[in-house]
Amino acid sequence: MTTRFKPRAGIATALGAACLLTGLIWLAWSGSHAATVVLPVNRLDATAGALAPGIAVSAAGPVLAGTICRSSEPGIAPGPPCRPADVLEVDFTWEGTELWLALERRDVPAGLRLIVDQTPASELRRSLDSKLLLGTIPLLSPWEHPRMRPETEWILAHRSTDPGVHTATLTVWQALWVDETFQLQDFLSGAASDPGPVQGWPTWPGGALALLGLACWTLAPWRPLAPAWRKSAATLADLGIKTVLTKILPSSPVVQGAVAAVAAAAITVGTISDFWWLALSGLGLLGLLGTRQPVLWLGLTLAGLPFHLHPLPLAPGLALNLVEIGVWGGFAVTLAHVLVFEPRTREYPFRQHMRWVARLLFLAIGLALVSALAADYLPQAIREWRTVFLAGGVFLASLLLLLHHTPEPERAAQVLIALWMTGSVAISLFSIVAWTQGIQVTEVEGVRRARGLFGSPNNLALYLERCVLVALVLLGFAEPWKQRLAWGLFAALTAGTVLLTFSKGALFLGLPAGGLAVLLAAIATRQRWPKAKWLIWILAGTAVAGLAALAPFLDTPRMSGVLNWRESFPALVRVHLWRSSLAMFADHWWLGVGPDNFLYWYRGVYVTPEVWNEPSLNHPHNVVLDLLTRLGLPGLLIGLALAWVSVLGLLRQLSSARPQPMAVAALGACTAGIAHGMVDASYALPELWMVWVLLLTLGLMHRQGAKAA
């Protein structure tokens, strides 16, 4: 029987596609035709006594010649260049409705404040800030690398409804620890009044159309594509592909595992030694095997997540990201396997909540694309969307295809978890050995912090804390002694590595919150699931062992600062960072600043003088503020909806008559991720995003034979 779309579903799908395509085209076109300002640069040295409409002047010209230095010490004659403790001031008049400034950004931490007609400039730090910050802008370059910086950046500083003459006071100061003299030309190259009409396309119509299209696609009923599957499978059968693959590929699980191990070893050695031919051969062998057992490709991709910062060499001078190769290759081999070996759709192996989880995840991916196309720093936004959001969506599609068509979804889930944990144990062993040798560590606040192959100790802790909770839960539900031994060893190694990171977010927020969630789940299910009682003792023993291991370090500045957090500099940085993030959201509430754009906006606009020595923070260190600044208000709403549906589904899993250990593990790990995400990253990293997808997918999967109590 052929499945047909209902008329309403077809209309919603067609309308969604049309709106989404039109919105994306609009955003791409408006980005390539961004707003530009026509400035008469040939009149940069105008000699007029006041800044007139349509005139641009240089900072060294007569209009801005009234520069003085306010010295912090009496008796020092004013006059530029200024010393580090001085404040540079200039008073000038201008006529018109708009005042533009040409900034010379540099690595020197400095600030500029503009007062027009005795009020702070309207376009500089205008919301959610203290009065001292109104009308100011940092002069620190948004770009960390000198090659990425434009020579001059024109910004709109003030807009007035009165076209008459205005008086302005411009103040420049720099951080006291910078031992250099400075003058106005070092930070400001010119100014202009009413430079001409701003030409460009607005981005909001494209964003609105794209969001409407995404909403239509999310709410439209999803229909199975069984006829298309059967037609494609019949075509491949006529070509004899299944017969050929069945003959050349091993059918024994032991042989398949051995071949996968050889392929993984070839990829590892080829990557470490930069033997591209060896890595490429390993990928080819694994891809061929993956058409018969795609779970091996997907599982080894999960195992490689802790090592994703090291690209895979594929040709002389060509190396690609491990995550993208893994997810796109995994989707290809999974699709080939389904079409060739398993074209028949089997019983849906998930709770109904998974349908909405998938819809919301794909909606978030689409919203991220819309936000990226509207971002000011487009290449950086598209790169993060591709490597984080899109990669996670492709991985989710691969998991759904595999688990929906395999005859043993529970077995496939076990293989995925085992291979994922194998990679976590590998990075744990490496981190522990490196910590003992004093390599790949960070010495700070009286402790040596392990960071493995991650960029920082906190990133390593963010990844491994989820693994710790999954290992502890599976240890509690394990039956054979070999499984208990394996999961106990996995839990000990990953937990020990988290301790060596000395991550306060993991040790005092993530792990306690996740452990509490697992404890409550164990108490609630202990009558129906007898093995859940073991979890209570396992969690208690882990907590005691962790406190005992931390005891020798409690008097170090890092650990003692937990109780005295008000005087901690990292806490001060967090407070100012969150305040700046709120101001950023207030100015970009519609779509946020875009993926991977936070760093440039924070450095260039929102960093406060109190934390000028910590300007290179690329996310708000808070999951709520991260969603608001990265994806805007729609991003937060999608995140809340996803959390609500996921929690309902996982709690529903706890009512099953048969134990659902992955539901308990997912509940604990996700709780840990959110709790730690209140003070650090939570989702916008390739490894974290893929782990979120894995945990939610497997946590909402039925165990065979499970029924509601």
C-alpha angles and dihedrals in degrees: 000000000000117000113226132192116248113239093250092049091050092049092048092048094048093045091048092050093048094048093044094049093046092047094049092048090049092050093047091048094046089049092054090046097045121169112284132188121219107222125183095231090170088071095050092123098049113161098213116132092229134033106259128194113282093018126117119195134188124242089244093053127104096260091065096032095110093089118150135172119231102211122213089215122063118237095035112124111239122235137106141309092065126211121237093264093049130092120223118219135181130180121202141154129234137181126219141046102282131047119197127191128203107219126201103210119204141156093267110109103236139139139216128209125191124196116189119189089346094303129098116266110273098226100046118083096328105163143048094006137112118264090254090062098046112112094016135118129183116244093210111121115255088218118077094196116065093220091062096055123102115229094237131013119201114206133181104243104174139010123195134180091215112083092197132100118303133192119224135189117201120195127189126186135163137206115286094231092063104095098203134105117236143187137190097273090059092069107015124047099177152330135228137194121215093341095186140283118324109239123203147087122276115239100212097083091055092046092050093049093047092049090049090052092049091050092051092051092047095051097040115099114259112228127201118254095213096138091054091048092051093047093049092046091050090051092052091046090054089054091054094235094136091052093051095047092046091055099046100038123072118248098195113098090218093054091044090053091049092050090048090051091051091049092048091049091051091050092048096048092043092052095046094044095037091237097152093184091057094048091047091049091051091050091049093050092047091047092052090049090045092065086067098034110018090172088074093057093046092045094050089049088057090047090055096051095098088056098045094114088073110073123221116248110231102166139357105301093000123106126160135199115275093220095054093044089048099048098040093042089046092052091049095051092042092051091047091049093049093048095044105034109014110029093146116093111231132203112307103261097200138073115259089253088072090069090061093041089056092046093050093046091052089045089054090050091052092047089051090055091050091049091047093053090051093048123112093225097051103172092053092046094050091047093056092043090053098044098038115021102028093040090053091050093051090048090051091051090051092051093049092048093048099045094042095053105031116098090223109040093163091056091049091051091053091052092049093051093045094052092044091053091046090061090047091052090048093055089044092055091047092049094049093049092045090049092055090051095045096242128125089018138121118225108209139140094003098306137091108234121203117223103168110196093330125106094249140004090252091058090052090050092047090057100041099044089071090050092051094057094044091050092048093051094047089047089057093051097040116117111186114066091235090060091047090051093048096047092043090053091046091050093048095049096046094043091048091052091051088053090053091054089061087210107171091199092057098038099043103026116016103042096038092049093045092045090051091052091051091046092053091047091050092050091048094050102034093104095054097031108043093188090061087077089069089061091065092057093041092053092047092050092047091051092050092047091048094051091048091052092049095047096088090054100047093098094054117106091248097054097035089053090068092077093038096046095143090071094042117112094215088055090050090051091050093052094051091042092054091047090051090047091055090051090049091051092048089058095042105030096138102064104348121236091295136251114319092000098105094089095056095046092045095050095041103039118003110038111114125224092246091068102032088128090062103049101134101079111136100192137029095249090233125089095219094049090043091058092045096050097037101042105008128229093322088057092056092048091051090047092052092047091049092050092048095049092044094051092048091050095047092047089049088054089059090063092063118117091225119061115264104197095171090056090055091044093049091048092052096042094047091048089052091049093052094044093049088042090065088076102021144016118318114173116349097092123089095239095045095046092051092048090052089053092047095048096047093046096049093037091059095046120109120238109231112271094013117145132180114265 
